[in-house]
Amino acid sequence: MPTSENFDQLLERFGSAAFSAEPDSWDENRDAESPSGANETYRYEYGVPIQTVDGFLRLPSPVISSRCSDANPAGFLVNQATKCTRSVSMETCGSVQAVSMLFYINSSILAVPTSRQMVNITVQSLVLQSLNGTQTLLGDSDVLRLPMALGELCINIVLGVSYHVTYTDAGEITEAAVSFVLGAINKAALSIQQSFEISFAQINTKPVPLSGNPGYVVGLPVRAGFRPHGSGIVQNTNKYNQLTILQSTSNQDCLAAQGPRTPVLFGYNMISGCKLRITAAMKCQPLSQTLLDLLKGQSFPEYVASFGNSQAQDVLDWVPITHLRISEQSSCQIPVSLEIEVKWTKYGSLVNPQARIVNVTATITTTTLQQLPSGRERTIPITSSVVFTDVSSPAEPGYKAWPTINVKLPFDFFFPFF
């Protein structure tokens, strides 16, 4: 961890375009560089490298070129997916460690940093891939299959690695599983492409799909949920049913449109609606409740995640939805529109800004229901809309002009220099 004492040393070592960063070397002088008694030594925090008994959990990734670098550590709660190229041939089939299953499971993970409690990496599944790309799931996933020459082929080459880590809300890792895709190469092969993934799930919770990491991604659903009795946020496991609006139908009949909903997608301004046919027999109160349920759905959420990866237990990372009502002064009011405004801002570095939601307002507009004579009908439009507003502050200029001071100096200010 950077401190005021070691910052210059770290900048000199890692500040260039390329540097050597082997896992074994990172473990040196760790106690000297970390403040004594720091909380991060007793639990994992977001982005902290996952430690093993001999270094860090490796998640190979391309560096500068497409070639694989094994010095990339997996960060806690950082879902990643990488692809890179590895040089391998029939002659080096059994000597390249990074194409063997053993390379990815031979070291146990520390449950928390600087802990003696270890978590073994278990093999969850094995898939064999043929030269033409056909994949077969093996039933005996507990069998260690090492690369070996078989005729003119080298089999059991690791083509894909997928880690799944289970953790507690206290930042402790409890389980670690890995799935492999194994393949084969022939004499003509000079290199292979490997893929690596890692995902995280909190123990005793159902995983909820994210909409960005950390900032929202345009086109992915806005995450929303409820907070029952002061607990954490509860979300719908189907991300397309978390925050929705009325879905337009072909017949445009509002009373027949109950049910179908359209998910609110980040960055997409949308409008939908239907037509309501009002007759003299309709009563105000039942019709008003029916239209409100139509516009808001059966379970309109209370909170929206500020980031695409906001955790359910981090309540302060969720934005409460503000409800407004625009109505006329009348005894009978029926809702005719729902307008959702999502204000967001660019957060973080100017080089790689992340989209963050800062405010959500849901406005219901009502109108007066006029009593119709017997036998008469009236048709009114019912609309639902979503608008996204960028409220980011403009970037400060790199250089500012010197300020001008408008003040009158005394007549002898420069005396005796002049």
C-alpha positions as CSV (number, residue, x, y, z in Angstrom):
1,M,0.0,0.0,0.0
2,P,1.4,3.4,-0.9
3,T,2.4,5.6,2.0
4,S,4.1,9.0,2.3
5,E,7.4,7.1,3.2
6,N,7.5,4.6,0.3
7,F,5.7,6.6,-2.4
8,D,8.9,7.8,-4.2
9,Q,10.3,4.3,-4.1
10,L,7.2,2.8,-5.6
11,L,7.0,5.6,-8.3
12,E,10.6,4.9,-9.3
13,R,9.9,1.1,-9.5
14,F,6.5,1.0,-11.1
15,G,6.1,4.4,-12.8
16,S,7.5,3.5,-16.2
17,A,5.7,2.0,-19.2
18,A,7.1,-1.5,-18.3
19,F,8.4,-2.9,-15.1
20,S,9.2,-6.3,-13.5
21,A,6.7,-7.3,-10.9
22,E,7.0,-10.9,-9.9
23,P,4.6,-12.1,-7.1
24,D,7.5,-13.2,-4.9
25,S,9.1,-9.8,-4.9
26,W,5.9,-8.1,-3.9
27,D,5.9,-10.0,-0.6
28,E,9.2,-8.4,0.5
29,N,9.2,-5.8,3.2
30,R,5.4,-5.8,3.4
31,D,5.3,-5.3,7.1
32,A,7.7,-2.3,6.8
33,E,5.5,-0.6,4.2
34,S,2.2,-1.2,5.9
35,P,1.2,0.9,8.9
36,S,1.1,-1.3,12.0
37,G,-2.4,-2.3,13.1
38,A,-4.0,-1.2,9.8
39,N,-7.5,-2.7,9.3
40,E,-6.7,-4.0,5.8
41,T,-4.4,-6.7,7.3
42,Y,-7.4,-8.4,9.0
43,R,-9.8,-8.5,6.1
44,Y,-9.9,-8.2,2.3
45,E,-11.1,-4.9,0.9
46,Y,-12.2,-4.1,-2.7
47,G,-9.3,-4.3,-5.1
48,V,-6.7,-5.7,-2.6
49,P,-4.7,-8.6,-4.3
50,I,-5.9,-12.0,-3.1
51,Q,-3.0,-13.6,-1.3
52,T,-1.8,-17.2,-1.4
53,V,0.8,-19.1,0.7
54,D,3.5,-18.3,-1.8
55,G,2.4,-14.9,-3.3
56,F,-0.8,-13.9,-5.0
57,L,-3.6,-15.6,-6.9
58,R,-2.5,-15.1,-10.5
59,L,-4.9,-14.0,-13.3
60,P,-2.7,-13.9,-16.4
61,S,-3.4,-10.9,-18.7
62,P,-1.8,-9.3,-21.8
63,V,0.8,-6.6,-21.1
64,I,1.8,-4.2,-23.9
65,S,1.4,-7.0,-26.5
66,S,-1.1,-9.9,-26.5
67,R,1.4,-12.1,-24.8
68,C,0.4,-13.5,-21.4
69,S,1.9,-12.1,-18.2
70,D,1.6,-14.2,-15.1
71,A,2.4,-11.3,-12.8
72,N,-1.2,-9.9,-12.7
73,P,-2.8,-10.5,-9.3
74,A,-6.6,-11.1,-8.9
75,G,-8.2,-8.2,-6.9
76,F,-10.8,-8.9,-4.3
77,L,-14.3,-8.3,-5.6
78,V,-12.9,-7.3,-9.0
79,N,-14.7,-9.3,-11.6
80,Q,-12.3,-9.7,-14.5
81,A,-12.2,-11.5,-17.9
82,T,-9.0,-11.5,-19.9
83,K,-7.5,-13.2,-23.0
84,C,-3.9,-13.5,-24.0
85,T,-1.5,-15.6,-26.2
86,R,0.9,-18.2,-24.8
87,S,3.8,-19.6,-26.8
88,V,3.7,-23.4,-26.8
89,S,4.7,-26.2,-29.1
90,M,4.9,-30.0,-29.1
91,E,8.5,-29.8,-27.8
92,T,7.6,-27.6,-24.8
93,C,4.2,-29.3,-24.1
94,G,5.1,-30.7,-20.7
95,S,7.6,-28.0,-19.6
96,V,5.4,-24.8,-19.8
97,Q,3.9,-24.5,-16.3
98,A,1.2,-22.0,-17.3
99,V,-0.6,-24.6,-19.6
100,S,-0.9,-27.1,-16.7
101,M,-3.8,-27.4,-14.3
102,L,-1.4,-27.7,-11.4
103,F,-0.1,-24.1,-12.0
104,Y,-3.6,-22.7,-11.0
105,I,-4.5,-25.0,-8.1
106,N,-1.2,-25.8,-6.4
107,S,-1.3,-22.9,-3.9
108,S,-3.9,-22.3,-1.2
109,I,-5.6,-18.9,-0.7
110,L,-5.3,-17.1,2.6
111,A,-8.8,-16.6,4.1
112,V,-7.7,-13.0,5.1
113,P,-4.4,-11.2,4.5
114,T,-1.5,-12.2,6.8
115,S,-3.7,-15.1,8.1
116,R,-2.6,-18.7,8.7
117,Q,-6.1,-20.0,7.8
118,M,-6.0,-21.4,4.2
119,V,-8.6,-22.1,1.6
120,N,-7.9,-24.8,-0.9
121,I,-8.8,-24.3,-4.6
122,T,-11.2,-27.1,-5.7
123,V,-11.8,-28.1,-9.2
124,Q,-15.5,-27.6,-10.0
125,S,-15.6,-28.8,-13.6
126,L,-13.5,-30.0,-16.5
127,V,-14.3,-29.5,-20.2
128,L,-12.4,-31.1,-23.0
129,Q,-12.2,-29.2,-26.3
130,S,-11.3,-30.9,-29.5
131,L,-9.2,-29.5,-32.3
132,N,-12.4,-28.5,-34.2
133,G,-13.8,-26.7,-31.2
134,T,-16.3,-29.3,-29.9
135,Q,-16.5,-29.3,-26.1
136,T,-17.4,-32.2,-23.8
137,L,-18.0,-32.0,-20.0
138,L,-16.2,-34.6,-18.1
139,G,-17.8,-36.4,-15.1
140,D,-14.6,-36.9,-13.1
141,S,-13.6,-33.3,-12.4
142,D,-11.4,-34.4,-9.4
143,V,-8.9,-36.1,-11.7
144,L,-5.7,-34.1,-12.3
145,R,-5.0,-34.1,-16.1
146,L,-1.5,-32.9,-16.9
147,P,-0.2,-32.0,-20.4
148,M,1.3,-35.0,-22.2
149,A,2.3,-36.0,-25.7
150,L,0.0,-38.5,-27.3
151,G,1.1,-39.4,-30.8
152,E,1.3,-36.2,-32.9
153,L,-0.8,-34.3,-30.3
154,C,-0.1,-32.6,-27.0
155,I,-3.3,-33.0,-24.9
156,N,-4.6,-31.5,-21.6
157,I,-3.4,-28.0,-22.5
158,V,-5.2,-25.4,-20.4
159,L,-7.2,-23.1,-22.7
160,G,-9.5,-21.6,-20.1
161,V,-9.5,-20.9,-16.4
162,S,-12.6,-19.6,-14.5
163,Y,-12.3,-18.9,-10.7
164,H,-15.3,-18.5,-8.4
165,V,-14.7,-17.1,-5.0
166,T,-17.1,-17.1,-2.1
167,Y,-16.7,-14.5,0.7
168,T,-18.4,-13.1,3.9
169,D,-19.5,-9.6,4.5
170,A,-16.6,-9.3,6.9
171,G,-14.1,-9.6,3.9
172,E,-13.1,-13.2,4.6
173,I,-12.8,-15.8,1.7
174,T,-14.5,-19.1,2.6
175,E,-14.4,-21.0,-0.7
176,A,-12.6,-21.0,-4.0
177,A,-13.5,-23.1,-7.0
178,V,-12.1,-23.3,-10.5
179,S,-13.3,-24.6,-13.8
180,F,-11.0,-25.6,-16.7
181,V,-11.2,-25.9,-20.4
182,L,-8.5,-28.3,-21.7
183,G,-7.6,-28.7,-25.3
184,A,-5.0,-30.2,-27.6
185,I,-2.4,-28.9,-30.1
186,N,-0.6,-30.5,-33.0
187,K,2.9,-30.0,-34.5
188,A,1.8,-27.0,-36.5
189,A,0.8,-25.0,-33.5
190,L,3.2,-22.3,-32.2
191,S,0.9,-20.6,-29.7
192,I,-2.5,-20.9,-28.0
193,Q,-5.0,-18.3,-26.8
194,Q,-6.0,-18.7,-23.2
195,S,-9.0,-17.1,-21.4
196,F,-9.2,-16.3,-17.7
197,E,-12.1,-15.2,-15.5
198,I,-12.8,-14.6,-11.9
199,S,-16.2,-13.8,-10.2
200,F,-17.2,-13.3,-6.6
201,A,-20.4,-14.2,-4.6
202,Q,-21.2,-13.4,-1.0
203,I,-22.0,-16.4,1.2
204,N,-25.7,-17.1,1.8
205,T,-26.9,-14.6,-0.9
206,K,-28.1,-15.0,-4.4
207,P,-25.9,-13.4,-7.0
208,V,-27.4,-10.3,-8.6
209,P,-26.2,-9.3,-12.1
210,L,-24.3,-6.1,-12.3
211,S,-24.7,-3.2,-14.7
212,G,-21.1,-2.0,-14.8
213,N,-17.9,-2.2,-12.7
214,P,-17.9,0.3,-11.2
215,G,-19.7,2.8,-13.4
216,Y,-22.9,2.1,-15.3
217,V,-22.6,0.9,-18.9
218,V,-25.0,2.4,-21.4
219,G,-27.7,-0.1,-22.4
220,L,-27.6,-2.1,-19.2
221,P,-30.5,-2.0,-16.7
222,V,-30.6,0.5,-13.8
223,R,-30.3,-1.6,-10.6
224,A,-33.0,-0.9,-8.0
225,G,-34.4,-2.5,-4.9
226,F,-36.1,-2.1,-1.5
227,R,-34.9,-1.6,2.1
228,P,-37.2,-3.5,4.4
229,H,-37.0,-2.4,8.1
230,G,-33.6,-0.8,8.0
231,S,-31.7,-3.8,6.6
232,G,-29.6,-4.0,3.4
233,I,-31.0,-3.5,-0.1
234,V,-33.1,-6.4,-1.4
235,Q,-33.1,-6.7,-5.2
236,N,-34.9,-8.8,-7.8
237,T,-32.6,-11.4,-9.1
238,N,-33.9,-10.7,-12.6
239,K,-32.1,-7.4,-13.5
240,Y,-34.7,-6.6,-16.2
241,N,-37.5,-6.5,-13.6
242,Q,-35.9,-4.1,-11.1
243,L,-36.9,-0.7,-12.5
244,T,-39.5,-0.8,-15.3
245,I,-42.0,1.4,-17.1
246,L,-45.2,0.7,-19.0
247,Q,-44.7,-1.2,-22.2
248,S,-46.7,-0.1,-25.3
249,T,-48.9,-2.6,-26.9
250,S,-50.2,-3.0,-30.4
251,N,-53.9,-2.4,-29.5
252,Q,-53.0,0.7,-27.3
253,D,-55.7,-0.3,-24.8
254,C,-54.6,0.7,-21.2
255,L,-56.9,-1.7,-19.4
256,A,-55.5,-4.6,-21.5
257,A,-51.9,-3.5,-21.1
258,Q,-51.4,-4.5,-17.5
259,G,-48.5,-6.9,-17.1
260,P,-45.9,-6.3,-19.8
261,R,-43.1,-3.9,-18.6
262,T,-40.0,-2.4,-20.3
263,P,-36.8,-2.3,-18.2
264,V,-35.2,1.1,-17.7
265,L,-31.8,0.9,-19.4
266,F,-29.0,3.3,-18.4
267,G,-28.6,6.2,-20.9
268,Y,-31.7,5.4,-23.0
269,N,-34.4,8.0,-23.0
270,M,-37.7,6.2,-23.5
271,I,-41.4,7.0,-23.8
272,S,-44.3,4.6,-23.9
273,G,-48.1,4.8,-23.5
274,C,-51.6,3.7,-24.2
275,K,-55.1,5.1,-24.6
276,L,-57.7,4.9,-21.9
277,R,-61.4,4.8,-22.9
278,I,-63.5,6.4,-20.2
279,T,-67.2,5.7,-19.9
280,A,-69.9,7.2,-17.7
281,A,-70.0,4.0,-15.6
282,M,-66.4,4.3,-14.4
283,K,-65.9,5.3,-10.8
284,C,-63.1,7.7,-9.8
285,Q,-61.3,5.9,-7.0
286,P,-61.1,2.4,-8.5
287,L,-60.0,3.9,-11.9
288,S,-57.3,6.0,-10.2
289,Q,-55.8,3.0,-8.4
290,T,-55.9,0.9,-11.6
291,L,-54.0,3.6,-13.5
292,L,-51.4,4.1,-10.7
293,D,-50.7,0.3,-10.7
294,L,-50.5,0.5,-14.5
295,L,-47.9,3.3,-14.4
296,K,-45.8,2.2,-11.5
297,G,-46.2,-1.6,-11.8
298,Q,-46.9,-3.9,-8.9
299,S,-43.7,-3.2,-6.9
300,F,-42.1,0.1,-7.7
301,P,-38.6,0.2,-6.0
302,E,-37.5,2.6,-3.3
303,Y,-33.8,2.8,-4.1
304,V,-31.5,2.9,-7.1
305,A,-27.8,1.8,-7.1
306,S,-25.5,4.8,-7.6
307,F,-22.9,2.5,-9.4
308,G,-23.4,-0.5,-11.6
309,N,-21.6,-2.7,-9.0
310,S,-23.0,-1.2,-5.7
311,Q,-23.2,-3.9,-3.1
312,A,-26.5,-4.6,-1.3
313,Q,-25.0,-4.2,2.1
314,D,-23.6,-0.8,1.3
315,V,-26.8,1.2,1.9
316,L,-25.0,4.6,1.6
317,D,-24.1,3.5,-2.0
318,W,-27.8,3.6,-3.0
319,V,-29.9,6.6,-4.0
320,P,-33.5,6.9,-2.6
321,I,-36.1,7.7,-5.2
322,T,-37.8,11.0,-4.7
323,H,-41.6,11.0,-5.4
324,L,-43.4,14.1,-6.7
325,R,-47.1,14.6,-7.6
326,I,-48.5,17.3,-9.8
327,S,-52.2,17.5,-9.5
328,E,-55.1,19.9,-10.0
329,Q,-57.4,21.1,-7.2
330,S,-60.3,18.7,-7.7
331,S,-62.2,16.1,-5.8
332,C,-61.5,13.4,-8.5
333,Q,-58.0,13.1,-9.8
334,I,-56.6,10.2,-12.0
335,P,-52.9,9.7,-12.8
336,V,-52.1,10.2,-16.5
337,S,-48.3,10.1,-16.7
338,L,-45.2,8.9,-14.9
339,E,-42.0,10.7,-15.6
340,I,-38.7,9.3,-14.3
341,E,-35.7,11.6,-14.4
342,V,-32.3,10.0,-13.7
343,K,-29.5,12.5,-13.0
344,W,-26.0,11.1,-13.3
345,T,-22.5,12.4,-13.3
346,K,-19.0,11.4,-14.5
347,Y,-17.0,10.2,-11.5
348,G,-13.3,9.6,-11.2
349,S,-10.5,10.1,-13.6
350,L,-10.9,12.3,-16.7
351,V,-9.1,9.7,-18.7
352,N,-11.6,6.9,-17.7
353,P,-14.7,8.5,-16.2
354,Q,-17.3,6.3,-14.6
355,A,-21.1,6.9,-14.7
356,R,-22.6,7.4,-11.3
357,I,-26.3,8.1,-10.6
358,V,-26.8,10.9,-8.1
359,N,-30.6,11.5,-8.1
360,V,-33.8,9.8,-9.3
361,T,-37.1,11.6,-9.3
362,A,-40.5,9.9,-10.2
363,T,-43.2,12.4,-11.0
364,I,-46.9,11.5,-11.2
365,T,-49.1,13.9,-13.1
366,T,-52.9,13.7,-12.5
367,T,-55.9,15.3,-14.2
368,T,-59.5,15.8,-13.3
369,L,-61.9,13.1,-14.3
370,Q,-65.0,14.8,-15.7
371,Q,-68.3,13.1,-15.1
372,L,-69.7,12.1,-18.5
373,P,-73.3,11.9,-19.5
374,S,-74.9,8.4,-19.8
375,G,-73.8,6.7,-23.0
376,R,-70.9,9.1,-23.7
377,E,-67.2,8.1,-23.9
378,R,-63.9,9.9,-23.8
379,T,-60.4,8.7,-24.7
380,I,-57.3,10.1,-23.0
381,P,-53.6,9.2,-23.4
382,I,-51.6,7.6,-20.6
383,T,-47.8,8.0,-20.9
384,S,-44.7,6.8,-19.1
385,S,-41.2,8.2,-19.8
386,V,-37.6,8.1,-18.7
387,V,-35.0,10.8,-19.2
388,F,-31.3,10.7,-18.3
389,T,-29.6,14.0,-17.5
390,D,-25.8,14.5,-17.3
391,V,-25.1,16.9,-14.4
392,S,-21.3,16.6,-14.5
393,S,-19.4,19.8,-13.7
394,P,-17.3,21.1,-16.6
395,A,-13.6,20.2,-16.3
396,E,-11.4,22.8,-14.9
397,P,-8.9,24.3,-17.4
398,G,-5.3,23.2,-17.0
399,Y,-4.0,26.7,-16.7
400,K,-5.8,29.7,-15.3
401,A,-5.0,33.4,-16.1
402,W,-3.6,35.5,-13.3
403,P,-6.4,37.2,-11.3
404,T,-6.9,41.0,-11.9
405,I,-6.9,43.1,-8.8
406,N,-9.0,46.3,-9.3
407,V,-7.7,48.5,-6.5
408,K,-6.4,52.1,-6.4
409,L,-3.0,52.4,-4.8
410,P,-1.9,55.4,-2.6
411,F,0.1,58.1,-4.4
412,D,3.3,57.3,-2.4
413,F,3.1,53.5,-2.7
414,F,6.3,53.2,-4.8
415,F,8.3,55.9,-2.9
416,P,11.3,56.0,-2.6
417,F,12.0,53.6,-5.5
418,F,10.8,56.1,-8.1
